[in-house]
Amino acid sequence: MTTLVICVDRSGAIGRATNVPMPVAGWEAVRSLVTDAGLDDPEDASVNCLLESLRVARDLRDEREESVVAVVSAESDSAVGADRSIAAQLDDLVDRYEPRAAIVVVDSAEDERVLPIVESRVPVDSVDRVVVRQARDIESTYYLLKQFLADEQLRSTVLVPFGVALLLVPALFYWFSAGEAVAGVAGLLGAALLYKGLAIDRLVAGMPERVREALYAGQVSVVTYVVAGGLALVGGFFGVLAASDLNPGSPRLVEVVEFAYAAVPWFAVAGVTAAVGRLLDELIRDEGIRTPYLNLPFVIAAVALVVRGFAGYFLAQEAVRGPLSLYGMTMTPVQQLAAFIAGGIVVSLVGVKVASDIGTETLEDVIDAERDAEGRRE
């Protein structure tokens, strides 16, 4: 039985260039067609497609397999007319040679669209796509871009933020200076990419469901989270007030440190309140208290002490705040910093001790649980 090696030209470039009736079949006829097409346009990719079909037919012949090389080319400018003319040429080849299978040679994605027409008439053993070596990178880039544009999730992640930024550029340039406009657009793009990259969108999408479950389950942490949010707002308010009371000529960094010094205690109380609420939920369920929940309030308090110590040290160096007095003894900025650091270390050690004595999990259990969670994410 014969294997038909078919060079497909859906664009009709070969037929128009050579004015040869289609289909063309046979080794010598196709070789002559290659010469005519190459002389008409040496840069046409169809010439490489014709040569590849001859090479495939030669390889089959070397393997002592009977083969016939043929060329089908569209004879109409419309898509439907082109496909119908190729179908008629394929019917002619099938009636003439009665092939057992076909090997289709194409040079573009457009030619690959004819593949179902070929498969409806003869079994296809292989599809050989020819890509000119000099244009391989261009072809690969084109199809990667095409695949990217077909992915809805990638489009919404990349194209939408860039499109919004480009729409905002004229307005920002009108109302602000060029530097402020560029900074604003860069900040918008950065926030959008981080929003998707850190999976914040998934967290936000699942938050209503988690809140509903918490309300229906009667968890104490719902109330403590609300209280913690209020305390955090109060801390931010007092921090802004403290920063605004500084002298008008104070550096921006000093204002930030003053904000941290005034707001950190409130933030720490808010964090401890939220952590205690989660701890109470563990106690109510009576399933044992996990070690991370026991240790979390102490960690928050220790970090708050260290941050407040460093903020107080910098403010004392700038003479924004006076030295700290304890039991009638005035402390230098270095002594004050050392005291806060020591206090943070002591609080963290107390947390580790309490967690190890009361917690129902060992260190190995916590490590194994973290490894299992990482394995599920991967």
PEHUGI-V175348 format. One record per residue. N is the residue number from 0. RES is the residue in three letters. D_FIRST is the distance of its C-alpha to the first C-alpha in Angstrom with 2 decimals. Layout:
# PEHUGI-V175348
n | res | d_first
N | RES | D_FIRST
N | RES | D_FIRST
This chain:
# PEHUGI-V175348
n | res | d_first
0 | MET | 0.00
1 | THR | 3.77
2 | THR | 6.78
3 | LEU | 9.76
4 | VAL | 13.07
5 | ILE | 15.78
6 | CYS | 19.43
7 | VAL | 21.61
8 | ASP | 25.17
9 | ARG | 27.04
10 | SER | 30.36
11 | GLY | 29.40
12 | ALA | 30.96
13 | ILE | 28.34
14 | GLY | 28.63
15 | ARG | 32.42
16 | ALA | 32.76
17 | THR | 30.76
18 | ASN | 31.26
19 | VAL | 27.76
20 | PRO | 26.12
21 | MET | 23.28
22 | PRO | 20.33
23 | VAL | 19.80
24 | ALA | 16.40
25 | GLY | 15.84
26 | TRP | 17.37
27 | GLU | 20.69
28 | ALA | 21.19
29 | VAL | 20.88
30 | ARG | 23.13
31 | SER | 25.64
32 | LEU | 25.50
33 | VAL | 26.35
34 | THR | 29.34
35 | ASP | 30.59
36 | ALA | 30.30
37 | GLY | 31.92
38 | LEU | 34.75
39 | ASP | 35.47
40 | ASP | 35.67
41 | PRO | 35.07
42 | GLU | 35.87
43 | ASP | 33.24
44 | ALA | 30.81
45 | SER | 28.02
46 | VAL | 28.10
47 | ASN | 27.27
48 | CYS | 24.39
49 | LEU | 22.96
50 | LEU | 23.54
51 | GLU | 21.91
52 | SER | 18.65
53 | LEU | 18.83
54 | ARG | 19.66
55 | VAL | 16.74
56 | ALA | 14.31
57 | ARG | 16.45
58 | ASP | 16.41
59 | LEU | 12.63
60 | ARG | 12.92
61 | ASP | 15.88
62 | GLU | 14.05
63 | ARG | 11.82
64 | GLU | 8.66
65 | GLU | 6.92
66 | SER | 8.48
67 | VAL | 10.63
68 | VAL | 14.05
69 | ALA | 15.91
70 | VAL | 19.35
71 | VAL | 20.83
72 | SER | 24.60
73 | ALA | 27.12
74 | GLU | 29.38
75 | SER | 32.20
76 | ASP | 34.89
77 | SER | 35.00
78 | ALA | 32.76
79 | VAL | 31.81
80 | GLY | 31.25
81 | ALA | 29.08
82 | ASP | 26.80
83 | ARG | 26.62
84 | SER | 25.77
85 | ILE | 22.90
86 | ALA | 21.67
87 | ALA | 21.89
88 | GLN | 19.97
89 | LEU | 17.13
90 | ASP | 17.17
91 | ASP | 17.05
92 | LEU | 13.98
93 | VAL | 12.11
94 | ASP | 13.48
95 | ARG | 12.67
96 | TYR | 9.00
97 | GLU | 7.90
98 | PRO | 6.23
99 | ARG | 5.72
100 | ALA | 8.56
101 | ALA | 11.13
102 | ILE | 13.80
103 | VAL | 17.05
104 | VAL | 19.76
105 | VAL | 23.28
106 | ASP | 26.80
107 | SER | 29.05
108 | ALA | 29.63
109 | GLU | 29.75
110 | ASP | 26.15
111 | GLU | 25.16
112 | ARG | 26.62
113 | VAL | 23.68
114 | LEU | 21.41
115 | PRO | 22.15
116 | ILE | 21.20
117 | VAL | 17.70
118 | GLU | 17.39
119 | SER | 18.57
120 | ARG | 15.61
121 | VAL | 12.57
122 | PRO | 12.73
123 | VAL | 14.14
124 | ASP | 13.72
125 | SER | 16.53
126 | VAL | 19.28
127 | ASP | 20.80
128 | ARG | 24.28
129 | VAL | 26.11
130 | VAL | 29.87
131 | VAL | 32.09
132 | ARG | 34.08
133 | GLN | 37.42
134 | ALA | 36.85
135 | ARG | 35.47
136 | ASP | 38.90
137 | ILE | 39.44
138 | GLU | 36.12
139 | SER | 36.86
140 | THR | 40.37
141 | TYR | 39.23
142 | TYR | 36.88
143 | LEU | 39.48
144 | LEU | 42.06
145 | LYS | 39.84
146 | GLN | 39.30
147 | PHE | 43.04
148 | LEU | 43.98
149 | ALA | 41.74
150 | ASP | 43.61
151 | GLU | 46.64
152 | GLN | 48.57
153 | LEU | 48.30
154 | ARG | 49.30
155 | SER | 52.39
156 | THR | 53.29
157 | VAL | 53.08
158 | LEU | 53.00
159 | VAL | 55.73
160 | PRO | 58.40
161 | PHE | 57.68
162 | GLY | 57.82
163 | VAL | 61.15
164 | ALA | 62.52
165 | LEU | 61.68
166 | LEU | 63.36
167 | LEU | 66.45
168 | VAL | 66.77
169 | PRO | 68.55
170 | ALA | 71.00
171 | LEU | 71.76
172 | PHE | 72.37
173 | TYR | 74.70
174 | TRP | 76.78
175 | PHE | 76.65
176 | SER | 76.53
177 | ALA | 73.32
178 | GLY | 73.61
179 | GLU | 74.22
180 | ALA | 71.33
181 | VAL | 68.85
182 | ALA | 70.23
183 | GLY | 69.89
184 | VAL | 66.27
185 | ALA | 65.42
186 | GLY | 67.18
187 | LEU | 65.31
188 | LEU | 61.91
189 | GLY | 62.92
190 | ALA | 64.14
191 | ALA | 60.96
192 | LEU | 58.73
193 | LEU | 60.97
194 | TYR | 61.02
195 | LYS | 57.25
196 | GLY | 56.91
197 | LEU | 59.56
198 | ALA | 58.16
199 | ILE | 61.50
200 | ASP | 59.75
201 | ARG | 58.52
202 | LEU | 62.05
203 | VAL | 63.56
204 | ALA | 61.06
205 | GLY | 61.83
206 | MET | 65.57
207 | PRO | 66.54
208 | GLU | 64.85
209 | ARG | 66.63
210 | VAL | 69.95
211 | ARG | 69.57
212 | GLU | 68.85
213 | ALA | 71.83
214 | LEU | 74.13
215 | TYR | 73.10
216 | ALA | 73.43
217 | GLY | 76.94
218 | GLN | 76.42
219 | VAL | 79.47
220 | SER | 77.37
221 | VAL | 76.88
222 | VAL | 80.62
223 | THR | 80.87
224 | TYR | 77.98
225 | VAL | 79.85
226 | VAL | 83.05
227 | ALA | 81.24
228 | GLY | 79.88
229 | GLY | 83.44
230 | LEU | 84.85
231 | ALA | 82.22
232 | LEU | 83.23
233 | VAL | 86.87
234 | GLY | 86.08
235 | GLY | 84.29
236 | PHE | 87.25
237 | PHE | 89.81
238 | GLY | 87.72
239 | VAL | 87.63
240 | LEU | 91.37
241 | ALA | 92.09
242 | ALA | 90.03
243 | SER | 91.70
244 | ASP | 95.18
245 | LEU | 94.66
246 | ASN | 96.26
247 | PRO | 94.51
248 | GLY | 93.83
249 | SER | 92.14
250 | PRO | 88.76
251 | ARG | 85.68
252 | LEU | 84.87
253 | VAL | 88.30
254 | GLU | 87.68
255 | VAL | 84.41
256 | VAL | 86.18
257 | GLU | 89.04
258 | PHE | 86.60
259 | ALA | 84.99
260 | TYR | 88.42
261 | ALA | 89.57
262 | ALA | 86.34
263 | VAL | 85.01
264 | PRO | 87.51
265 | TRP | 86.48
266 | PHE | 82.77
267 | ALA | 83.43
268 | VAL | 85.29
269 | ALA | 82.45
270 | GLY | 79.88
271 | VAL | 82.06
272 | THR | 82.60
273 | ALA | 78.88
274 | ALA | 78.31
275 | VAL | 81.16
276 | GLY | 79.71
277 | ARG | 76.42
278 | LEU | 78.46
279 | LEU | 80.37
280 | ASP | 77.14
281 | GLU | 76.20
282 | LEU | 79.64
283 | ILE | 79.49
284 | ARG | 76.16
285 | ASP | 77.80
286 | GLU | 74.60
287 | GLY | 76.17
288 | ILE | 76.57
289 | ARG | 73.79
290 | THR | 74.95
291 | PRO | 73.53
292 | TYR | 75.47
293 | LEU | 78.69
294 | ASN | 78.32
295 | LEU | 77.30
296 | PRO | 80.83
297 | PHE | 82.30
298 | VAL | 79.57
299 | ILE | 80.22
300 | ALA | 83.96
301 | ALA | 83.57
302 | VAL | 81.36
303 | ALA | 83.82
304 | LEU | 86.73
305 | VAL | 85.03
306 | VAL | 84.00
307 | ARG | 87.48
308 | GLY | 89.01
309 | PHE | 87.07
310 | ALA | 87.78
311 | GLY | 91.48
312 | TYR | 91.54
313 | PHE | 90.13
314 | LEU | 92.50
315 | ALA | 95.46
316 | GLN | 94.59
317 | GLU | 94.59
318 | ALA | 97.88
319 | VAL | 96.39
320 | ARG | 97.45
321 | GLY | 100.40
322 | PRO | 100.28
323 | LEU | 99.71
324 | SER | 102.79
325 | LEU | 102.68
326 | TYR | 105.88
327 | GLY | 107.96
328 | MET | 106.03
329 | THR | 104.26
330 | MET | 100.88
331 | THR | 99.46
332 | PRO | 95.94
333 | VAL | 94.55
334 | GLN | 96.29
335 | GLN | 95.05
336 | LEU | 91.44
337 | ALA | 91.80
338 | ALA | 93.26
339 | PHE | 90.40
340 | ILE | 87.78
341 | ALA | 89.62
342 | GLY | 89.83
343 | GLY | 86.09
344 | ILE | 85.38
345 | VAL | 87.85
346 | VAL | 86.37
347 | SER | 82.83
348 | LEU | 84.07
349 | VAL | 85.83
350 | GLY | 82.64
351 | VAL | 80.73
352 | LYS | 83.54
353 | VAL | 83.69
354 | ALA | 79.92
355 | SER | 79.84
356 | ASP | 82.79
357 | ILE | 81.86
358 | GLY | 78.09
359 | THR | 75.93
360 | GLU | 73.11
361 | THR | 73.19
362 | LEU | 71.87
363 | GLU | 68.86
364 | ASP | 68.08
365 | VAL | 68.21
366 | ILE | 65.93
367 | ASP | 63.40
368 | ALA | 63.46
369 | GLU | 62.84
370 | ARG | 59.89
371 | ASP | 58.39
372 | ALA | 58.87
373 | GLU | 57.22
374 | GLY | 54.25
375 | ARG | 53.77
376 | ARG | 53.97
377 | GLU | 51.30
